[in-house]
Amino acid sequence: MRALFVVAAIGAGVGTGCSSASATSNAPSAEVIFDSVCARCHGADGSGGLRLPDGTSPRNFRDPVFQAERSDAQIRAAIIDGKNGAMPGFGQGFGALVIDGLVARIRSFDPRKANP
C-alpha cells in the first residue's frame, strides 16, 4: 500500500489534460518516477529484483528476449493495467506523457542499445 500512496502522490502532480508548460514543469520526470517507484521491485538498473512469495521475480528489463518480444504498446498496457496481480496498475496515477516516458526508460535498459 505504501508504494501505491507514493504513486498517487507523484501522479497527482502530473496533469494529463493541461497544455501549460508551467503546470508540468514541476512534475517529476519518468526517470525520477522509475527510480522512486519502479526500482523498488525492478531494481535501479532494471535487472529485476528478489523472488516474490509466489515464486515469480519482477521483470528484468535488461533481458534482450523481453526487449525483443514486447512492443511499446504491451509495456504501456502493463504499466497502466498491472501484471497478473503481482504488479499493480498505475494508469490512474500517471498521465500519458509519464507513461510514455516510463516506456522509454524501460527501453533504455535494452542491452542491444547503448545504456545511459
C-alpha positions in Angstrom: 0.0 0.0 0.0 2.9 2.4 0.7 4.0 2.1 -2.9 0.5 3.0 -4.1 0.5 6.0 -1.9 3.8 7.2 -3.4 2.4 6.6 -6.9 -0.7 8.5 -6.1 1.2 11.4 -4.6 3.6 11.6 -7.6 0.8 11.1 -10.1 -1.3 13.8 -8.6 1.3 16.3 -9.7 1.1 15.2 -13.3 -1.5 17.0 -15.4 -2.7 14.9 -18.3 -5.1 17.5 -19.7 -3.1 20.6 -19.2 -1.1 22.1 -22.0 0.6 24.7 -19.9 4.4 24.1 -19.7 4.5 25.7 -16.2 1.9 23.2 -14.9 4.1 20.3 -15.9 7.5 21.8 -15.2 7.2 20.8 -11.5 6.0 17.3 -12.3 8.6 14.6 -11.7 10.3 13.1 -14.8 9.8 9.5 -15.8 13.3 8.8 -14.6 12.5 10.1 -11.1 9.3 8.1 -11.0 11.1 5.0 -12.2 13.8 5.5 -9.6 11.4 6.1 -6.7 8.5 3.7 -7.6 9.5 1.1 -10.2 13.1 0.5 -9.0 11.7 -0.9 -5.7 10.9 -4.1 -7.5 12.7 -3.9 -10.8 16.0 -2.5 -9.5 17.6 0.8 -10.2 19.5 -0.8 -13.1 16.4 -2.5 -14.4 17.7 -6.0 -13.8 14.7 -7.2 -11.7 14.6 -8.0 -8.1 14.2 -10.6 -5.4 11.8 -13.5 -5.9 8.3 -12.8 -4.7 6.4 -15.1 -2.3 4.5 -16.6 -5.2 7.8 -17.7 -6.8 7.9 -15.1 -9.6 10.5 -12.4 -9.9 10.0 -8.8 -11.0 10.7 -8.4 -14.8 14.3 -8.0 -15.8 14.3 -5.1 -18.3 17.9 -5.9 -19.3 16.8 -9.2 -20.8 17.2 -8.9 -24.5 14.5 -11.5 -25.1 12.0 -9.4 -23.1 13.0 -6.3 -25.1 12.7 -8.0 -28.4 9.4 -9.7 -27.7 7.5 -6.8 -26.2 6.0 -3.9 -28.1 5.8 -0.4 -26.6 2.0 -0.9 -26.5 2.4 -4.1 -24.4 4.8 -2.4 -22.0 2.4 0.6 -21.8 -0.5 -1.8 -21.1 1.4 -3.5 -18.3 2.2 -0.1 -16.6 -1.5 1.0 -16.9 -3.2 -2.3 -16.1 -0.7 -4.1 -13.9 0.6 -7.6 -14.3 -1.1 -10.8 -13.1 -1.8 -9.3 -9.7 1.9 -9.1 -8.8 2.3 -5.6 -10.1 -0.5 -3.0 -9.5 -1.7 -0.9 -12.4 -0.6 2.7 -12.4 -3.0 4.0 -15.1 -4.9 6.1 -12.6 -1.8 7.6 -11.1 0.2 8.6 -14.2 -0.7 10.6 -17.2 0.0 9.6 -20.8 3.3 11.6 -21.0 4.7 10.0 -17.9 3.7 6.5 -19.1 5.4 7.2 -22.4 8.4 8.3 -20.5 8.4 5.1 -18.4 8.2 3.0 -21.6 11.2 4.9 -22.9 13.1 4.4 -19.6 12.3 0.7 -19.8 13.6 0.6 -23.3 16.8 2.3 -22.2 17.8 -0.9 -20.4 17.9 -2.8 -23.6 21.4 -4.4 -23.7 21.4 -4.2 -27.5 21.5 -0.4 -27.3 23.9 2.0 -25.6 22.8 2.3 -21.9 22.9 5.6 -20.0 
